Amino acid sequence: MPLNANIGQFTLTVHGTTKGLTGTNAFCSISRIRKVSDGGIDKWFKFKTGKAFYWTDISDPNVAEEQFVSHTTTLDNNYESGAVLDLKCRTTWDKGSVAVGQIELSY
C-alpha cells in the first residue's frame, strides 16, 4: 500500500477470517519499504515496524469454525515520500486457514 508525504502517524486495521487454527505459526509481519536515492541510483530499503501479530492471538481457540477477526495498530510514516506499507501474512495448510479481507488506513 503506497504511503505519501502527507501521512505521519496513522492507524492500520486488518480485518480477516480464521478457521481451525492450531499452533502458533499463523502471523502477519508489517514493514515499511522506502525508496532512497543513493548517488543518483534509487534503492529500496525495508524497515521492520515491530508490529507483527499472530492470528491465534486475535482468534478464539475454542471455535473451530470460521470467525471474523480484526487487528489494529498505530504506525508512523514520518511524512516521508516514496514509502510503501508491506503486510506479509502466512500459515501452513495443516494448521488451519487465515484470509485477509479488508485493510484500512486512518490518518
N, C-alpha and C positions, 0 to 999 in steps of 0.2 A: 504494500500500500504506500503510495508516494506521500511524503510529507513536504511541507514548504516552509519558507522563511516567516510565514505568518503564524506558525504554530510553536508555542512554547510548551508549557505543561498541558497535558491532555489526559483524558480517561479512555482506556481501551476496555471494551466489554466484548467477550467472546461467548456466543450462545451456541449450544450444540446438543447432541444426544449421546447417551452411552447405553450400552446393553450388555449385561452379563460380565462386567469387568471382574477379573481376578488378578491378583498380583499388583505390582507397582510400576510396571514398565509403560504405562499409558500416560504420556505427558506432552506438553507443548512448551517450546522454548521461544522467547521473544527477544529479538535483536534489532538494532538499528544498523543499516548499511549506509555509509556516506561516501559520496564521490569527492575526492580531494585531488586538487591539481598539484602535481609534483614535477616542477621544471618543465611545464608545458605538456606533460602527459597526465591524463586523468587516471587515477587509481581508485578502486573501491575497497573500503575497509569495513569490516564487520565488528560491531561493538555489542557485547552481551549486556543485557539490562539487569540481570539478576532477578528477573520477574517471571521465571518459568513456573508452571503449575502442573500438578498431577490431576488427571481426570478422576482418579479414585478419591481424591480429597474433596471433590465437589459432587460426588455421587453417593447415593445411599447403598451401602454394600448388601443390605438385606433385600434389595429389589433387583430381581434378575431380568425383569422386562425393561423395555426401552424407557428411559427417563430423560426429561429435559433439564439441562443444567446451564449455568452461567458462571463466568469468572470475570471479575472487574479488577483492574489495577490502574495506577497512575504512573505516567511516564513523562519524560521531558525531552523535547526536540531542540531546546536551546535556541529557538528561532533560526535554525540553520537550514540553508537551502541544499538541494541535492541529496536529501536523505530519503530512505525507504524503510518502512517498518516490515520486518521479516517475522512471520509466525510459522513455526515448523512443528507439526504435531505428528505423533506416532503411537502405535501399539502393535502387538502381534496378533495375528488372526486367532490363535488358540487361547488368548486371554480376554476375549470379548471384543466389542467394537466401539469406536467413537466416530462421530461425524460433526464437523464444524458446520453450523447452519447459517449464522449471521455474525458479522464483525462490525462493531460500532466504534467510532471515534467521536469524542465530545471535547470541544475546546472553545 
